[in-house]
């Protein structure tokens, strides 16, 4: 990285901001502050996450959402930042109706349509039911409980097996 002085001479930059610090987040937010300018849809920013949404009642609403997505793409190109292709998706929230017009693109990439998506630890489903979120939380709690049980109950057993194994290795090496 280099800096430009008034004399038009390039010099190396010998300092920076460590990743993960509060100043780093503040500078990032200042860097992308204009991402919301000119967006007609609702937009929510949290750290480096961005959600754009709008109620789609007709084809004009769908075209407006696509226009906003195009503006976001232009902004990311301007600031030399890219969206993570694996993270963006379309979640149509509806009540007993078939979604229409869920074909949106970012640049030349068609977005995936999903039935549920996790955002900030909450799994939102297209029918706004809590079943999938509760199942995800239960699965995480079960994994944690299994880890704790294994640490408490299996810990001494594992240590004994390791000592036995080391003893056998020692005996085996003496006979070779």
C-alpha positions in Angstrom: 0.0 0.0 0.0 1.3 3.4 -0.8 0.3 7.0 -0.1 0.5 10.0 -2.4 2.2 13.2 -1.0 1.9 16.7 -2.4 5.2 16.2 -4.2 3.7 13.3 -6.2 6.1 10.8 -4.7 4.9 7.4 -3.6 5.9 6.2 -0.2 5.1 3.0 1.7 2.4 3.1 4.3 3.9 1.6 7.5 0.8 1.5 9.7 -2.8 0.2 9.5 -5.8 -0.8 11.5 -5.9 -4.3 13.0 -8.8 -6.4 11.8 -11.6 -7.0 14.3 -11.1 -3.7 16.2 -13.8 -1.2 16.8 -12.0 1.3 14.6 -11.9 -1.2 11.8 -15.7 -1.5 11.9 -16.2 2.2 12.1 -13.9 2.8 9.0 -15.8 0.0 7.2 -19.2 1.7 7.9 -17.8 5.1 6.7 -16.4 3.3 3.6 -19.9 1.9 2.6 -22.1 4.7 4.0 -23.4 5.6 0.5 -24.7 2.1 -0.2 -28.2 3.1 1.0 -28.4 6.2 -1.2 -30.8 5.9 -4.1 -32.3 2.6 -2.8 -36.1 2.7 -2.9 -36.6 -0.7 -1.2 -36.1 -1.2 2.5 -32.5 -1.9 3.4 -30.9 -3.1 6.6 -27.2 -3.1 7.3 -25.5 -4.9 10.2 -21.7 -5.0 10.2 -20.9 -6.4 6.8 -24.4 -7.9 6.2 -27.0 -6.3 4.0 -30.7 -7.2 3.5 -32.9 -5.6 0.9 -36.6 -6.2 0.9 -39.9 -4.9 -0.4 -43.5 -6.0 -0.7 -44.1 -7.3 -4.2 -47.7 -6.7 -5.4 -47.1 -6.4 -9.1 -44.4 -6.4 -11.8 -43.5 -2.8 -11.1 -42.5 -3.7 -7.6 -40.4 -6.5 -8.8 -38.7 -4.3 -11.4 -38.0 -1.7 -8.7 -36.4 -4.3 -6.5 -34.2 -5.5 -9.4 -33.3 -1.8 -10.0 -32.2 -1.5 -6.3 -30.2 -4.7 -6.6 -28.5 -3.2 -9.7 -27.7 -0.1 -7.7 -26.1 -2.2 -5.0 -24.0 -4.0 -7.6 -22.8 -0.7 -9.1 -21.9 0.5 -5.6 -19.9 -2.6 -4.9 -18.1 -2.2 -8.2 -17.4 1.4 -7.5 -15.8 0.6 -4.1 -14.1 -2.6 -5.4 -16.0 -4.8 -3.0 -17.9 -7.9 -4.0 -20.9 -9.7 -2.6 -20.4 -13.3 -1.4 -22.2 -15.4 -4.0 -22.8 -18.2 -1.5 -24.6 -15.9 1.0 -27.1 -14.1 -1.1 -30.5 -15.6 -1.9 -34.2 -14.8 -2.3 -36.6 -15.7 0.4 -40.2 -15.0 -0.6 -42.4 -14.6 2.5 -46.0 -15.4 1.6 -49.2 -16.8 3.0 -50.8 -19.6 1.0 -49.9 -18.3 -2.4 -47.4 -19.3 -5.0 -44.7 -16.7 -5.5 -44.3 -15.2 -8.9 -41.4 -13.2 -10.4 -38.7 -14.4 -8.0 -36.0 -14.2 -10.7 -33.4 -11.6 -9.6 -29.8 -11.2 -10.7 -26.7 -9.5 -9.3 -24.6 -8.7 -12.2 -24.9 -11.8 -14.4 -25.6 -14.2 -11.5 -29.1 -15.5 -10.9 -30.0 -15.6 -7.3 -31.1 -18.9 -5.6 -34.6 -19.1 -4.3 -34.8 -20.7 -0.8 -37.6 -21.7 1.6 -35.7 -20.5 4.7 -32.6 -18.5 5.6 -30.7 -17.9 8.8 -29.9 -14.2 9.6 -28.3 -13.0 12.8 -29.0 -16.4 14.4 -32.7 -16.5 13.5 -34.0 -18.9 10.9 -36.8 -17.2 8.9 -39.0 -19.5 6.7 -41.1 -18.5 3.8 -44.3 -19.4 5.7 -43.1 -17.5 8.9 -43.4 -20.6 11.1 -40.9 -21.3 13.9 -40.4 -25.1 13.3 -37.1 -24.9 11.4 -35.6 -22.3 13.8 -36.6 -24.3 16.8 -35.1 -27.5 15.2 -31.8 -25.6 14.5 -31.5 -24.3 18.0 -32.4 -27.8 19.5 -29.7 -29.4 17.3 -27.1 -26.9 18.5 -28.1 -27.4 22.1 -27.9 -31.2 21.7 -24.4 -31.0 20.2 -23.3 -28.8 23.1 -24.8 -31.1 25.7 -23.1 -34.2 24.1 -19.8 -32.3 24.2 -20.2 -31.5 27.9 -21.2 -35.0 28.7 -18.3 -36.5 26.9 -15.9 -34.0 28.6 -17.2 -34.9 32.0 -17.9 -38.6 31.8 -15.5 -39.7 29.0 -12.6 -37.5 30.0 -11.1 -39.9 32.6 -11.8 -42.9 30.4 -10.0 -41.3 27.5 -7.1 -40.4 29.7 -6.9 -44.0 30.9 -7.0 -45.3 27.3 -4.3 -42.9 26.3 -2.1 -44.1 29.2 -2.8 -47.7 28.3 -1.9 -47.1 24.7 1.3 -45.4 25.6 2.2 -48.3 27.9 1.6 -50.8 25.1 3.7 -48.7 22.7 6.5 -48.6 25.3 6.3 -52.4 25.8 6.1 -53.0 22.0 9.2 -50.9 21.4 11.2 -52.8 24.0 10.6 -56.1 22.1 11.6 -54.8 18.7 
